[in-house]
Amino acid sequence: MFPGIRHHPPVHSPLPATAVAWGAAALISGRDSRAELGDLLRRRYAADGAWLTRSGTHALQRGLELAACERGSRCVALPAYGCYDLAAAAIGANLEVVLYDLDPATLAPDPDSVEAALRRGARLVVAASLFGFPVPWAELEAVAAPHEAFLLEDAAQGLGGAWEGRPIGSFGDMTILSFGRGKGWTGGAGGALLTRGEGAAIGLAPSKAGSGLRSIGLAAAMWALGRPTTYGIPASLPFLGLGETRYRAPTDPEELPAACAAVLLAGRPAAEEEASRRRAAGDRWSSVLESTSQARPIRPGIGGAPGFLRYPVRLPQGMHGFADPREVRRLGIAPGYPAPLSSLPQLAARQIAAQGRFPGAEVLVRELVTLPTHSWLKPVEWEAALAAVRSYRSGTAHHRGHTGSANGRRPASASPEGAVP
Ligand SMILES: Cc1ncc(COP(=O)(O)O)c(C=O)c1O
């Protein structure tokens, strides 16, 4: 179906060789462009303060610690479907957790469920723009305001998206960004905590940053092995865990190494260009999938313009309904998160009460698949991905039949792991 050795990552974060070279040069010369990057982020995302961190998780953890002090509350509401790093940050900040459900049609927080979380005592709410789909902020603010809840925007996956004309990343009392591998704009590693309002950044005591040698090494590896002709190599090495959603225990928040800032500044134009191509690809998927009866694309809420880090679509059996789930992964088609946060064992002791079911999150775990939106996909590969969606078969007979395939391997998505960055 898809000849050759090419293997697409689900997301492409462009990393020009010159950007890696700038990072290496900063490593040698000690040049520090973090203030420049911080200024850029403050301007772009309407923030008063910017604290650059080694990862998005570090930014979220520190943001939660600050917000907990400010609100005098140790209880945070997290989405029941999302990146496991949300849980890690809450655990790292030593908070109790209540979960709220998402609307599986839009990925937006379910207002009734957020309200219930607030009634259970949460005074901090994290809202994430999954796959670049903006959160409808007016709705969320209306639910949060009577409880005086602190809103923390997780814009890790939001690059290139907007809500009501403002970029994802410019909402809430605080915002976190990620510059990790699969976020569209990467520095090898990195994150940022953006604060709004007077005095919000007072608690941001400086902490140590590493040399950046490891991150620049990582950036160089991404440059060499992140392309379709080479990605098959790291993707086939199980210990790297590419294409898997794993819980990573929290660590002490650190600052962004200066060398990563140099990579980010040099790589920004390419990241912006790729983001606009992704939006065009997302619109294209939306128009062709209108006529594909089994596919239920996620719809942005009113006023939302997704960044389409990936194109999320609901298919009756998730990855299981593809004729060959392993093969479609080579086209950059990937499963969503493999389990709701409510079933994470690490979170069990942190949840303030048994909360029952999260039907929206459960639907998303079962059905959500993402299609690639990046510019590395050749027209013929895009056609192959579309053909795979069109020939998708629902019904358990097909899935059972495939499990006993000639090569004896299980479909990839039968593994407990998903593939979201
Ligand atoms: C929604 C969301 N928040 C936070 C993070 C954490 O970012 P990082 O990988 O930079 O720690 C991720 C990473 O996958 C994410 O997807």
The ligand as an SDF file (V2000), in Angstrom:
LIG
                    3D

 16 16  0  0  0  0  0  0  0  0999 V2000
   -0.7250   19.1270   26.5420 C   0  0  0  0  0  0  0  0  0  0  0  0
    0.6900   18.9920   27.0170 C   0  0  0  0  0  0  0  0  0  0  0  0
    1.0790   19.6430   28.1140 N   0  0  0  0  0  0  0  0  0  0  0  0
    2.3430   19.5590   28.5790 C   0  0  0  0  0  0  0  0  0  0  0  0
    3.2920   18.7920   27.9460 C   0  0  0  0  0  0  0  0  0  0  0  0
    4.6710   18.7010   28.5080 C   0  0  0  0  0  0  0  0  0  0  0  0
    5.6480   19.2720   27.6640 O   0  0  0  0  0  0  0  0  0  0  0  0
    7.1540   18.7610   27.6900 P   0  0  0  0  0  0  0  0  0  0  0  0
    7.2220   17.5090   26.8750 O   0  0  0  0  0  0  0  0  0  0  0  0
    7.9300   19.8890   27.0870 O   0  0  0  0  0  0  0  0  0  0  0  0
    7.5210   18.5220   29.1050 O   0  0  0  0  0  0  0  0  0  0  0  0
    2.9300   18.0960   26.8070 C   0  0  0  0  0  0  0  0  0  0  0  0
    3.9220   17.2400   26.1150 C   0  0  0  0  0  0  0  0  0  0  0  0
    3.6190   16.3060   25.4580 O   0  0  0  0  0  0  0  0  0  0  0  0
    1.6050   18.2000   26.3070 C   0  0  0  0  0  0  0  0  0  0  0  0
    1.2170   17.5520   25.2160 O   0  0  0  0  0  0  0  0  0  0  0  0
  1  2  1  0
  2  3  1  0
  2 15  2  0
  3  4  2  0
  4  5  1  0
  5  6  1  0
  5 12  2  0
  6  7  1  0
  7  8  1  0
  8  9  2  0
  8 10  1  0
  8 11  1  0
 12 13  1  0
 12 15  1  0
 13 14  2  0
 15 16  1  0
M  END
$$$$
